[in-house]
Amino acid sequence: MRLRLIQIDAFADRVFRGNPAAVMPLPSWLPDPVLQDIAEENNLSETAFYVADLPSDAGPPPKAEPPPDAEPPSADTPAYHLRWFTPAVEVDLCGHATLATAGQLFEDVHPEAGRILFWTRSGWLPVSRTDRDGELELDFPAGDLRPVPESDEVSAAAVTALGIDPEFRFQDTDLVYVLRDAAAVRAVVPDFTALARLPVRGAVVTAPSDTDGVDFVSRWFGAGAGAFEDPVTGSAHSQIAPYWAKRLGRPRLTARQLSARGGTLGCEVDGDRVRLRGTWRRYLDGTATIPEPIR
C-alpha cells in the first residue's frame, strides 16, 4: 500500500522553523497498531491522519461563525475525521499538526474554502483562514489550570527533574510552572529520564517575555508522550493563554515558544475557547510504502 506523506513546518515563518508535522490522508482508517508504527517511523512529535468519513458519534458541527477578519465560510464547509499520534501514543489534542493538516487541505483540496472542520478526540475543531496570507486560526477548547500544592509528589518530582524554582504551580492536561522571567525559561535543562517516569503527558514552563512584541514565552517537555522537547505546542498554549490573558488584562496576546527551532503564536481567549493563529510552510511531499497484508 502506498500513502501520501506531506511534512509541514507549523507555526513557522520559513522552512526549518516552527514544529514539523507529518500529514497523511487515508482512504479509510488503518488498524491503530499500524498508525502507531507509521508515527514511530516518521519520528516527528506528531503525525496527523485524516479521513473524509465522519464517525456516527460526531454529532452536529459547530454553528459558530469564523472571526470577523477571516474569509467567509463556504455554504458547505468541508469536514474530516482527524487523529494525532506521537511516536509513542495517540493524543487527545494537538495544535501544530492540526494547523499543518488544515494548510495541506486548503492548498491541495479546498482552495476556495474559508473554513475547515475537524472531528477529533477533543470534539469539533474549526480552522479558518485569516486576512494574512498563509495564516490560519485554530479554534480550541480553553484549558482550566488548577493550583497544585508544593506537597504534590508528582509535581515536586517534575520540579526536580526540570531543575526549576517556580513562582506558581498548576495542572491541566500538563503540569504548568510559571517562572520569574524569560531567562529562567531559557535556562531549563530537564532530566528527560526522570520526566518520562511521571504519570503526566508533559510539563510547561512559562514566564513574561523580555522581547518587544511578545507577551509571554514558554517551553514544553513531553518525555511521557515520547516527544521530549516539542518545538511549538499549540495544545499547551490553549492551557496557558487564559492564565496570561487574565494576568496581563487583555484577551489577545502574542506568544513565543523558546525551543531551538522556535515559533510564534497569536492567542485570543474568548470564554471557554482559545483561538491560536500561526503560519505554515510546506517542506516535503512524498509517498510511504506500507507492507501488505495490513495486520
Phi, psi and chi 1 to 4 in degrees:
 res  aa     phi    psi   chi1   chi2   chi3   chi4
   1 MET       -  134.3  174.2 -178.3  -71.6      -
   2 ARG  -113.8  129.1  -65.9  169.5   68.1   81.7
   3 LEU  -125.3  145.7  -59.5  172.2      -      -
   4 ARG   -69.5  144.7  -70.7 -172.1   68.4 -163.2
   5 LEU  -136.7  119.3 -171.9  156.2      -      -
   6 ILE  -118.0  129.3  -54.4   98.2      -      -
   7 GLN  -109.5  127.8 -172.0  169.8  -41.7      -
   8 ILE  -130.2  135.7  -71.6  172.5      -      -
   9 ASP   -88.9  114.3  -67.3  -23.9      -      -
  10 ALA  -100.2  151.2      -      -      -      -
  11 PHE    54.5   45.1  -62.9  112.1      -      -
  12 ALA  -131.6  140.7      -      -      -      -
  13 ASP   -94.9   -8.3   56.5    1.7      -      -
  14 ARG  -159.4  163.1   60.3 -173.6  175.0   94.3
  15 VAL   -60.3  148.4  171.8      -      -      -
  16 PHE    77.3   11.8  -51.4  132.4      -      -
  17 ARG  -124.3  174.4  -65.9  -66.2 -178.2  -94.1
  18 GLY    68.4 -153.4      -      -      -      -
  19 ASN  -118.8  117.6 -161.1   -8.8      -      -
  20 PRO   -74.9  136.6   24.6  -30.3      -      -
  21 ALA  -131.4  143.6      -      -      -      -
  22 ALA   -91.5  135.0      -      -      -      -
  23 VAL  -118.6  125.7  178.1      -      -      -
  24 MET  -131.1  102.9  -61.4 -169.7   71.0      -
  25 PRO   -69.2  139.5  -11.5   25.5      -      -
  26 LEU  -124.3  143.4  -59.7  175.3      -      -
  27 PRO   -69.4  -31.0   23.3  -32.4      -      -
  28 SER  -161.2  165.7   60.2      -      -      -
  29 TRP   -69.5  134.5  -72.5  116.5      -      -
  30 LEU   -86.3  163.5  -60.4  174.0      -      -
  31 PRO   -57.5  144.3  -24.8   34.3      -      -
  32 ASP   -53.8  -41.3  -73.8    5.7      -      -
  33 PRO   -60.4  -32.3  -25.2   35.5      -      -
  34 VAL   -70.4  -42.7  176.4      -      -      -
  35 LEU   -58.5  -42.1  -60.4  178.5      -      -
  36 GLN   -66.4  -38.6 -170.9   63.7   70.9      -
  37 ASP   -62.9  -41.2  -76.6  -15.0      -      -
  38 ILE   -63.7  -45.0  -66.0  170.7      -      -
  39 ALA   -62.1  -39.1      -      -      -      -
  40 GLU   -65.4  -40.5 -176.9  179.4    5.6      -
  41 GLU   -65.2  -41.0 -174.7   74.8   12.1      -
  42 ASN   -63.8  -34.9  -70.1  -21.1      -      -
  43 ASN    58.0   38.3 -161.7   32.5      -      -
  44 LEU  -109.1  165.6  -62.9  170.5      -      -
  45 SER   -59.7  -33.8   57.0      -      -      -
  46 GLU  -145.8  144.2  -99.2   88.9   12.7      -
  47 THR  -113.8  128.7  -64.9      -      -      -
  48 ALA  -100.7  128.6      -      -      -      -
  49 PHE  -115.5  139.6  -59.1   95.8      -      -
  50 TYR  -142.9  153.0   69.6   83.2      -      -
  51 VAL  -131.5  160.1  -58.7      -      -      -
  52 ALA   -81.7  -22.1      -      -      -      -
  53 ASP   -82.9  128.9  -67.1  -28.8      -      -
  54 LEU   -90.6  145.5  -62.2  175.5      -      -
  55 PRO   -70.0  160.4   26.1  -33.6      -      -
  56 SER   -66.0  -23.4   58.2      -      -      -
  57 ASP   -93.9   12.8   62.5  -12.0      -      -
  58 ALA   -64.7  -31.2      -      -      -      -
  59 GLY    74.7  174.5      -      -      -      -
  60 PRO   -69.3  143.9   25.6  -33.5      -      -
  61 PRO   -68.5  159.0   25.0  -33.0      -      -
  62 PRO   -65.5  147.6   23.5  -33.1      -      -
  63 LYS   -94.1   -8.3  -63.8 -179.6 -179.9  179.5
  64 ALA   -60.7  140.6      -      -      -      -
  65 GLU   -82.0  154.5  -67.1  -63.9  -41.0      -
  66 PRO   -67.3  169.7   24.3  -32.5      -      -
  67 PRO   -58.3  156.9  -19.9   28.9      -      -
  68 PRO   -58.1  -32.6  -24.0   33.1      -      -
  69 ASP   -91.4    4.8   57.1   -8.3      -      -
  70 ALA   -85.5  160.4      -      -      -      -
  71 GLU   -65.2  144.7  -66.8 -174.2   12.2      -
  72 PRO   -65.7  145.3   22.9  -32.6      -      -
  73 PRO   -71.1  153.4   27.5  -34.1      -      -
  74 SER   -73.4  166.3   62.4      -      -      -
  75 ALA   -62.9  -31.8      -      -      -      -
  76 ASP  -120.1   90.4 -175.6   17.4      -      -
  77 THR   -69.9  127.2  -57.4      -      -      -
  78 PRO   -61.8  144.3  -17.7   29.5      -      -
  79 ALA  -138.1  141.4      -      -      -      -
  80 TYR  -140.3  157.1  -67.7   86.9      -      -
  81 HIS   -95.7  120.3 -174.1 -170.3      -      -
  82 LEU  -120.7  136.3  175.2   64.1      -      -
  83 ARG  -134.5  153.9  -62.1  169.4   68.1 -173.8
  84 TRP  -128.5  136.7  -45.0  -83.0      -      -
  85 PHE  -129.6  130.9  -73.3   75.4      -      -
  86 THR   -80.7  177.3   76.7      -      -      -
  87 PRO   -62.1  -11.6  -28.3   38.1      -      -
  88 ALA  -117.2  -34.1      -      -      -      -
  89 VAL  -148.9  162.5  -63.7      -      -      -
  90 GLU   -84.4  139.9 -176.5  174.4    7.4      -
  91 VAL  -115.2  159.7  -64.1      -      -      -
  92 ASP   -83.1  -23.7  -67.3  -23.6      -      -
  93 LEU  -155.8  135.9 -174.0   63.9      -      -
  94 CYS  -148.1  125.1  177.1      -      -      -
  95 GLY   -82.7  -52.0      -      -      -      -
  96 HIS   -67.5  -35.5   83.7  -78.1      -      -
  97 ALA   -73.8  -26.3      -      -      -      -
  98 THR   -69.0  -44.5  -57.1      -      -      -
  99 LEU   -58.3  -45.2 -177.3   72.5      -      -
 100 ALA   -63.2  -43.0      -      -      -      -
 101 THR   -64.2  -44.5  -57.1      -      -      -
 102 ALA   -62.6  -41.2      -      -      -      -
 103 GLY   -59.9  -44.0      -      -      -      -
 104 GLN   -63.6  -42.0 -176.0  -94.6  -40.1      -
 105 LEU   -69.0  -42.7  -78.6  165.1      -      -
 106 PHE   -60.2  -41.2  -81.7  126.7      -      -
 107 GLU   -77.0  -41.0 -174.0  165.3   82.0      -
 108 ASP   -96.3  -31.4  -66.0   -9.1      -      -
 109 VAL  -118.8  -40.3 -174.6      -      -      -
 110 HIS  -127.1   62.5  -57.3  -70.8      -      -
 111 PRO   -64.8  -19.6   23.3  -34.2      -      -
 112 GLU   -96.0   -8.8  -57.6  -56.5  -40.5      -
 113 ALA   -76.6  148.8      -      -      -      -
 114 GLY  -103.7   -9.1      -      -      -      -
 115 ARG  -155.6  142.9 -170.2  176.2 -173.0 -131.4
 116 ILE  -130.3  142.8  -70.2  176.2      -      -
 117 LEU  -111.3  139.1  -61.4  172.6      -      -
 118 PHE  -121.7  128.8  -66.3  112.3      -      -
 119 TRP   -91.1  127.6  174.9 -106.1      -      -
 120 THR  -140.2  179.5   73.4      -      -      -
 121 ARG   -66.3  -13.8  -67.2  174.2   82.6  168.4
 122 SER  -105.3   20.8  -66.8      -      -      -
 123 GLY    87.0 -159.3      -      -      -      -
 124 TRP   -77.1  132.4  -75.7  105.8      -      -
 125 LEU  -125.1  105.2  -58.8  178.7      -      -
 126 PRO   -78.6  146.0  -12.1   27.9      -      -
 127 VAL  -130.5  128.3 -177.7      -      -      -
 128 SER  -123.0  149.5  -57.1      -      -      -
 129 ARG   -71.6  152.1  -61.8 -178.1 -166.2  -96.1
 130 THR  -112.0 -175.6   75.6      -      -      -
 131 ASP   -81.4   -1.9   58.1   -9.3      -      -
 132 ARG   -95.5  133.9  -71.4 -175.6   56.0 -164.3
 133 ASP   -60.4  124.8 -175.2   39.3      -      -
 134 GLY    82.0   -2.6      -      -      -      -
 135 GLU   -94.4  138.1 -175.9 -177.9   68.6      -
 136 LEU  -123.7  156.7  -58.2  178.5      -      -
 137 GLU  -123.3  123.2 -177.2  170.7  -88.0      -
 138 LEU   -93.0  138.4  -45.6  178.7      -      -
 139 ASP  -110.0  101.4 -175.2  -17.3      -      -
 140 PHE  -114.7  156.2  -88.4   24.4      -      -
 141 PRO   -67.6  138.8   22.8  -31.9      -      -
 142 ALA   -76.0  145.0      -      -      -      -
 143 GLY   -75.9  172.5      -      -      -      -
 144 ASP  -139.0   87.3 -179.2   21.6      -      -
 145 LEU   -69.7  131.7  -65.8 -176.6      -      -
 146 ARG  -112.5  132.6  -56.5  174.4  -61.5  -82.1
 147 PRO   -59.4  143.0  -21.6   32.8      -      -
 148 VAL  -119.5  126.4  175.9      -      -      -
 149 PRO   -69.8  154.2   25.0  -33.7      -      -
 150 GLU   -60.9  -23.5  -68.8 -172.3   22.8      -
 151 SER   -77.2  -11.4   58.9      -      -      -
 152 ASP   -62.8  123.1 -177.5  -89.3      -      -
 153 GLU   -67.0  -41.8  -67.6 -176.6    1.6      -
 154 VAL   -66.2  -45.9  172.0      -      -      -
 155 SER   -63.1  -42.3  177.1      -      -      -
 156 ALA   -62.3  -38.6      -      -      -      -
 157 ALA   -65.8  -38.0      -      -      -      -
 158 ALA   -66.2  -41.0      -      -      -      -
 159 VAL   -58.3  -43.7  166.5      -      -      -
 160 THR   -64.0  -44.8  -60.1      -      -      -
 161 ALA   -64.4  -32.3      -      -      -      -
 162 LEU   -84.4  -19.2  -67.0  166.2      -      -
 163 GLY    67.0   43.7      -      -      -      -
 164 ILE  -121.6  164.2   58.3  175.0      -      -
 165 ASP  -125.8   82.0 -179.7   20.2      -      -
 166 PRO   -71.7  148.1   26.8  -33.9      -      -
 167 GLU   -77.8  -36.5  -68.6 -172.1  -31.1      -
 168 PHE  -139.7  148.2  -56.3  103.0      -      -
 169 ARG  -125.3  130.0  -52.3  176.0 -173.4 -145.5
 170 PHE  -136.6  170.0  -59.5  102.9      -      -
 171 GLN  -149.9  138.9 -176.7  166.8    9.2      -
 172 ASP  -136.0 -119.2 -173.7   14.8      -      -
 173 THR   -63.0  -40.8  -59.6      -      -      -
 174 ASP  -113.2  163.8  -59.1  -49.2      -      -
 175 LEU   -75.4  138.0  -66.4  166.5      -      -
 176 VAL  -128.1  128.0  174.2      -      -      -
 177 TYR  -124.9  124.4  -60.1  105.8      -      -
 178 VAL   -92.5  120.8 -179.8      -      -      -
 179 LEU  -101.1  169.6  -53.2 -172.8      -      -
 180 ARG   -70.6  -33.1   65.6 -177.2  178.7  -82.6
 181 ASP  -159.9  172.2   53.3   34.3      -      -
 182 ALA   -64.2  -32.3      -      -      -      -
 183 ALA   -60.8  -38.3      -      -      -      -
 184 ALA   -66.3  -35.4      -      -      -      -
 185 VAL   -65.3  -45.0  171.8      -      -      -
 186 ARG   -62.5  -31.2  -66.7 -172.6 -176.1   94.4
 187 ALA   -81.3   -8.1      -      -      -      -
 188 VAL   -65.2  129.7  174.1      -      -      -
 189 VAL  -127.1   96.6 -179.3      -      -      -
 190 PRO   -76.1  155.5  -11.0   27.0      -      -
 191 ASP   -92.9   95.0  179.4  -16.1      -      -
 192 PHE   -66.9  -30.9  -72.1  113.2      -      -
 193 THR   -62.7  -43.6  -59.8      -      -      -
 194 ALA   -68.0  -41.0      -      -      -      -
 195 LEU   -62.4  -38.4  -77.7  177.3      -      -
 196 ALA   -65.4  -20.9      -      -      -      -
 197 ARG   -81.9  -10.9  -69.4 -164.3  -67.4  -99.1
 198 LEU   -84.8  145.5  -58.5  179.8      -      -
 199 PRO   -83.3   52.5   32.3  -36.1      -      -
 200 VAL  -137.3  155.7  -67.8      -      -      -
 201 ARG   -65.4  -45.2 -173.0 -171.7   75.2  154.2
 202 GLY  -170.4 -176.8      -      -      -      -
 203 ALA  -136.7  137.5      -      -      -      -
 204 VAL  -111.8  135.0 -175.7      -      -      -
 205 VAL  -114.8  136.2  -68.6      -      -      -
 206 THR  -146.9  155.8 -175.8      -      -      -
 207 ALA  -162.9  165.6      -      -      -      -
 208 PRO   -60.9  148.8  -18.2   30.1      -      -
 209 SER   -77.8  153.7  173.7      -      -      -
 210 ASP  -113.4   19.2   55.8    4.3      -      -
 211 THR  -119.8  134.3  -57.1      -      -      -
 212 ASP   -59.7  137.9  -70.6  -17.4      -      -
 213 GLY    85.1   -2.5      -      -      -      -
 214 VAL  -123.6  133.0  177.0      -      -      -
 215 ASP   -91.2  -40.1  -63.3  -65.4      -      -
 216 PHE  -148.8  159.1   66.3   93.2      -      -
 217 VAL  -126.5  165.2  -60.9      -      -      -
 218 SER  -160.2  167.9   66.9      -      -      -
 219 ARG  -140.0  153.8  -68.4  169.9   69.4 -170.9
 220 TRP  -131.9  130.4 -174.7   88.0      -      -
 221 PHE  -121.2  122.5  -52.5  103.2      -      -
 222 GLY  -128.0   48.1      -      -      -      -
 223 ALA   -56.4  -34.0      -      -      -      -
 224 GLY   -66.0  -24.0      -      -      -      -
 225 ALA   -99.5    6.0      -      -      -      -
 226 GLY    80.7   17.7      -      -      -      -
 227 ALA  -111.3  -12.6      -      -      -      -
 228 PHE    52.2 -119.6  -65.2   95.5      -      -
 229 GLU   -97.2  122.1 -179.1  166.6    3.7      -
 230 ASP   -86.6  136.2 -162.1   38.0      -      -
 231 PRO   -62.9  -48.1  -27.1   36.6      -      -
 232 VAL  -146.9  126.9 -168.4      -      -      -
 233 THR  -122.4  100.4  -44.4      -      -      -
 234 GLY   -63.1  -42.0      -      -      -      -
 235 SER   -64.3  -31.3   60.5      -      -      -
 236 ALA   -66.7  -37.9      -      -      -      -
 237 HIS   -71.0  -27.0  -76.1   80.3      -      -
 238 SER   -67.9  -21.3   69.0      -      -      -
 239 GLN   -84.6  -42.6  -61.6  172.4   65.6      -
 240 ILE   -94.7  -19.5   62.5  176.5      -      -
 241 ALA   -59.5  -42.3      -      -      -      -
 242 PRO   -60.1  -36.3  -26.8   36.8      -      -
 243 TYR   -61.7  -48.3  168.1   82.9      -      -
 244 TRP   -70.5  -34.0  -73.6  109.6      -      -
 245 ALA   -61.2  -41.9      -      -      -      -
 246 LYS   -69.6  -43.7 -177.2  176.2 -179.5  179.3
 247 ARG   -67.1  -38.9  175.2  165.5  164.3  171.6
 248 LEU   -92.1  -10.2  -61.5  176.9      -      -
 249 GLY    77.7   26.1      -      -      -      -
 250 ARG  -153.7  146.8   57.4 -175.4 -173.1  -82.2
 251 PRO   -82.2  -20.7   28.8  -34.4      -      -
 252 ARG  -109.6  121.7 -165.3  160.7 -171.7  166.3
 253 LEU  -137.4  162.1  -54.0  166.1      -      -
 254 THR  -116.8  131.7  -61.2      -      -      -
 255 ALA  -120.8  152.0      -      -      -      -
 256 ARG  -132.4  127.0  179.2   75.6 -177.7  173.1
 257 GLN   -93.8  126.6 -165.7  151.7  -31.7      -
 258 LEU   -94.7   44.7  -60.7  179.1      -      -
 259 SER   -78.4  176.1   63.8      -      -      -
 260 ALA   -61.6  -39.1      -      -      -      -
 261 ARG   -80.2  -38.1  -69.9  173.5   63.9  102.5
 262 GLY    73.3  156.1      -      -      -      -
 263 GLY  -168.9  150.3      -      -      -      -
 264 THR  -116.3  138.7  -59.8      -      -      -
 265 LEU  -129.9  139.4  -51.8   87.4      -      -
 266 GLY   -88.8  135.8      -      -      -      -
 267 CYS  -127.2  133.0  -53.9      -      -      -
 268 GLU  -135.7  121.1 -175.4  171.1    1.7      -
 269 VAL   -93.6  127.4  179.4      -      -      -
 270 ASP  -138.0   89.6 -176.9    9.9      -      -
 271 GLY    63.6 -121.8      -      -      -      -
 272 ASP   -94.2   18.5   62.5   -6.0      -      -
 273 ARG  -126.7  150.9  -53.8  -64.4  -67.6 -176.3
 274 VAL  -125.7  126.4  173.8      -      -      -
 275 ARG   -99.2  126.1  -68.0 -165.4  -76.0  -89.9
 276 LEU  -114.2  126.7  -56.7  173.1      -      -
 277 ARG  -111.3  142.3  -67.6 -171.2  175.0 -158.2
 278 GLY  -167.9  163.1      -      -      -      -
 279 THR  -106.1  167.1   54.3      -      -      -
 280 TRP  -143.2  155.5   57.9  -79.8      -      -
 281 ARG  -135.6  130.5  -64.8  -65.9 -177.9  -91.2
 282 ARG   -79.4  132.3 -165.1  169.2 -170.2  138.5
 283 TYR  -112.5  -41.4  168.4   68.8      -      -
 284 LEU  -145.9  139.4  177.5  150.0      -      -
 285 ASP  -125.2  124.4  -77.5   76.6      -      -
 286 GLY  -150.6 -169.8      -      -      -      -
 287 THR  -132.3  130.2  -56.5      -      -      -
 288 ALA   -99.9  135.7      -      -      -      -
 289 THR  -105.1  116.7  -58.6      -      -      -
 290 ILE  -105.0  125.5  -49.4  -59.3      -      -
 291 PRO   -60.6  145.2  -17.7   27.9      -      -
 292 GLU  -118.8  153.4  -63.2 -170.0   73.4      -
 293 PRO   -72.5  148.4   27.8  -35.1      -      -
 294 ILE   -69.0  126.3  -57.6  -64.9      -      -
 295 ARG   -81.1      -   59.5 -179.8  172.2   83.9
